[in-house]
Structures are given as structure tokens and as C-alpha cells.
Amino acid sequence: MADTSVTSENSGAYRVLARKYRPQRFEDLIGQEAMVKTLSNAFSTGRIHQAYIFTGVRGVGKTTTARILARALNYETAEVHGPSIAMPTLGEHCQAIMESRHVDVIEMDAASNTSINNIREIIEAARYKPVSARTKVYIIDEVHMLSNAAFNGLLKTLEEPPPHVKFLFATTEIRKVPVTVLSRCQRFDLRRIEIPAMVAYLETILAQENVKAEAEALQLIARASEGSMRDALSLLDQAISHGAGDVKAADVRDSLGLADRTRVIDLFEKVMSGNIAEGLQDFDRQHFEGADPLAILTDLGEFIHVVTRLKLVPDAAKDPGLSQTERERGLAFAKMIPIRALTMAWQIVLKGLGEVQAAARPKIAAEMVLVRLAYAADLPGPGEIIRDLKSGAYSMPQGAAPALPNGGPQASGNNALQPRIVSDQGAAFAPRMAPQASSLPQPQSFPELVALAAENRDITLRTALERDVRVVSFEVGRIEIALLERAERDLPNRLFRALKDWTGQNWGVTVAKDVAPEALTPTIHEEAEAARTEEANTIAAHPAVRAVLERFPGAQIVKIEEAAIPEAPLDSGEPEEPEFSDEDL
């Protein structure tokens, strides 16, 4: 816990929790054990670097860590006369350093001091030894805001600083810092604080403040802070004020405009089961009670992620960050909803978040996202539709479950309707049954195989089969082919996987080598080109067409279409060839 005795501010003035409980020692830092261990080893072996850069999201303790490190570099007591990570008591310079008023620890905000002139002042002052401390420390916050000229001016001093100077940088945008600067610093990435650690820390603070809080309320605050302890303490301050001394989950949701997590799960259940009417009503009620549409969709997306993780990694249910409701209902949904539907739902919500942020009326945009989710989250792909139609395995559309005869689903072979699965919360889901492998049709010839590729809308594979493949032998379940030089090397493997997907069986796909050219059939494309050429030659030999081509030198037959010929009268004889006059030509 923070050593609050370090500060000397007026005790009568209220201090916000984020300042009152700001860490004063390395032991107070939450979730940064790796960095503390590295620095401890460096101090114990005397391998203290000339410059450090701390990066991470807002509120994880970058500037605070820099101040603590400056305190460690200048720690001085009656017993300690050198740099020390362990600082059990206040040293000679500790209080002034932590209050940002020590003459030898200079803090600069790069957001408002971006020019080369500001850096020149640092370079000039760095030549002089510290006034009272052991080490002169420069702390530059938001260092990525410095101009290019300022960075370039700092390079030489940063690489070879005087022995009595250390540089400590903090930034939220590490990618904007030039590589030349990064290469001269030892970098530490401060991690987001995990929800269990944050909740435990908040509970400790509340105990010192004599404030009671519901466990769900602290979970909500920890989630909303997104790993930032400063944000969490600010939200806790707000929740205490809103609840007049007690922190309740309902008050937290009201003050932050958050959605009720349980109601978000109910909304997920209604939307994923196709019950969009009740889903929109539930959404309206949450919005009327103060929940932000963007927050509702964000929580909905988070729960989709939870269900997906529970489906793929059942041990994820042990995550302490999950509530009991999320854990139990998430596992139930994970057993019923296919992964394809979950991933599609995630994509819809992810795209919808951007639409809601950009919309003039976020509520309407969010409602349309829910509608899209209800009608599209469980739609089959084109290939699955074709397989289902061929096999007779019908899939009921979302929200359209007609009454079945005899009070239940029919079960007659492959045409049986898939029964709807009902969860313990009462929502119905209708996952489609995968067709039996034996019920899928098998292509009887290579042209039928190409047609099957076209039916499944695999245009790339169809084109490759038509242009780059010559058939050596073909029988159901086995095909031997020869590839043209331009064919892709992976074409046989693609064909094997496609056949297994389309037919439900493993086909043997063999590539023939050293086959005599006369033993090979032409490709489908070559056959089609030959047929078109022969047809064009036949048409060109017709007297009328030949006359046209002779009349217009250089003319070519570009396209051949079969026109409808009117029926001849019944009493007529053989139809005469049409005659063309010079005027017609």
C-alpha cells in the first residue's frame, strides 16, 4: 500500500484516491513484478543503465515509476549511501522527489515543451553536477511529443551522458519514438493491471476508507478501467460520491452509463435465437434506464468473446474475472452455438461498433446491428447450403420454427427436421445437422467434378481445373491427372480438400509423371477453344457469311449466337437458303 506519509499536502484538503494512494515504493506497484525484478538485479549488480523508457497505456504508473526510480537513484539515509531499490523509510531526498520539487530531479512535459530550444536547456544544464543529490535525473513525460529536431539534439547527450546524469522517459505511443532514441534506452513495457489484482487493491483501499462495496460493483469498475489503475481509482471516487458512501453495482452502472451484465447476456440469448422483437424491446429498456448504446454493444461483443473462449478452451471458466452468471450461462451457450455462428456474430458486432460511433443517432445504428446479428449470425455459407440441398438436410431459418405434426419433430431418414435445442433459460437454438457423407452425390466424370466446383462457387479451383489439368484416368473416388507447367503446385492438395468437403469422402488424387502426350486428353479449356474454332470455321464457310467477310476485309467472327428461326408454313417444302442482295451486304 502507498506510503501516504511521503506527501506534505494540506491534510485538511480532500485528495482524490488516485493521488492519495499513488505508489511511493517499488513494492507498491501493482502487476509490474517483471520490471521490479529486472531493476532489483540491476541495482544489486551495479549495472544501472544511463536511460530508461517506460511505455504502456494510460494510468498504469509510467510517471510514478520514473519518480520512484529517481528516488531509488538518490536514496540516502544514515545507513544507506548508494542507489537502492529497497526504501523502507524516507530518505534525505525522497519527499521532495515524490512531490516533484527537488532541484536535481527535473520533470518536463514534452507535450508543452516540444522544441529544440527546450532540449538545448537540458543539454546545457546536464554538464553541471547535481546541487545536493547523488544523481541529476531528467524525467520527460510523453516523450513521443518531441519534435524531430529535439530528438536529434538529444541523441549525443543520451548516448554519452555525464556520469552524474540519468534520463527517464515515459510515453503511451512507443512507436512514435525514433528507433535511434529507443536503441539508447532500456525499455520497460508496463502491463495492464489484471481484473483480480485490481479488485483486490480496490478492496484494500475501501477498507482504509471505511467504505462498503458490492463485489459486482468492483468488477464493473475494474472492467471499465481497462487495466488502468488511475482510471479505476477515479471511477471508484465517482461511485463513492454517487452512492453517498456505499458502492453498489446499480449505482456504478447508473453513474457510468454501463449496461447490466446479466441483461446483456439476456440480450445475447434473444438475438442469437432469432427473437429480435423481444431483443429490441430489451435494448430499448436498457437505453431508457441510462445505458449507452455503444456500451451495450461493447459488452455484447465481450460476452461473445467469452462464449467463444469457453467453447474452445473449457478451462477458461476458471477465469476469476468472470462472474458466476457469465461462467454458467456462457458454458451453456458454448455447448449449443457453433463456432461459425460465434465468429460471424463477433464480426458483425465489431463492425457495428464503428458504425455506432460514427452515427448521428447511435441508438438507431445499434438497433440495426442487433437486427443484422439476429438474421445473419447463423446463416450458412454457400457451400453448406448446396450440401444441405443435395443431402436433403433442411435447416430452419432463424425465428421460423413451424409447428410440427404429432407434437414433435419428424424423424424419417435424411429429411428429418432438426429439433430445436432449448437452454435452461428458455431460448431456442436451431443448429443445422451436418449431412451424412454417404448421402452426398459423387461426380461421375471430370466435367461433373468441374461443375461441382462451380456449384460450390470455388471459381479459382474451377478455372484451374479447366485450364491447367489433363485427365489421365477417372473413376469415382480416384482421379489421376497431369498438370501443365503453369499450374499451381498446391493444386492437387486443394482438389483433395475440396472433394472431401463437397462429397464427404476421401478421394485419391494422383499426379501422373512421364506420360506420353498422345495418352493425355486435352484440357476442358482446350476442348472448348477447339469447339469454338471449328464452329467459327463452319460459320465462315457459309456462302452468306463468306460474302460478308469478303466485302469487309479484316472483319472477324467475334461471337456466335443462335437466333430463333420462325417456323415455316405447313404447306411449304424444304426451306430455302436465305438470299442476300448487294443492298443487304
Secondary structure as UniProt FT lines:
FT   HELIX           4..6
FT   TURN            11..12
FT   HELIX           17..20
FT   HELIX           26..28
FT   HELIX           33..45
FT   STRAND          51..55
FT   TURN            58..59
FT   HELIX           62..73
FT   TURN            92..93
FT   HELIX           94..98
FT   TURN            99..100
FT   TURN            103..104
FT   STRAND          105..109
FT   TURN            110..112
FT   HELIX           116..126
FT   STRAND          136..141
FT   HELIX           143..145
FT   HELIX           148..159
FT   TURN            163..164
FT   STRAND          165..171
FT   HELIX           174..176
FT   HELIX           179..182
FT   TURN            183..184
FT   STRAND          186..189
FT   HELIX           195..209
FT   STRAND          212..213
FT   HELIX           215..225
FT   TURN            226..227
FT   HELIX           229..242
FT   TURN            243..245
FT   STRAND          246..247
FT   HELIX           249..256
FT   HELIX           261..272
FT   TURN            273..274
FT   HELIX           276..288
FT   TURN            289..290
FT   HELIX           293..312
FT   HELIX           314..318
FT   TURN            320..321
FT   HELIX           324..336
FT   HELIX           339..358
FT   HELIX           362..376
FT   TURN            377..378
FT   HELIX           382..391
FT   TURN            398..399
FT   HELIX           405..407
FT   HELIX           413..415
FT   STRAND          421..422
FT   TURN            424..425
FT   STRAND          428..429
FT   HELIX           437..439
FT   HELIX           446..455
FT   TURN            456..457
FT   HELIX           459..468
FT   STRAND          469..475
FT   TURN            476..477
FT   STRAND          478..483
FT   TURN            485..486
FT   TURN            489..490
FT   HELIX           491..503
FT   STRAND          508..511
FT   HELIX           517..519
FT   HELIX           524..540
FT   HELIX           543..551
FT   TURN            553..554
FT   TURN            570..571
FT   TURN            582..584
//
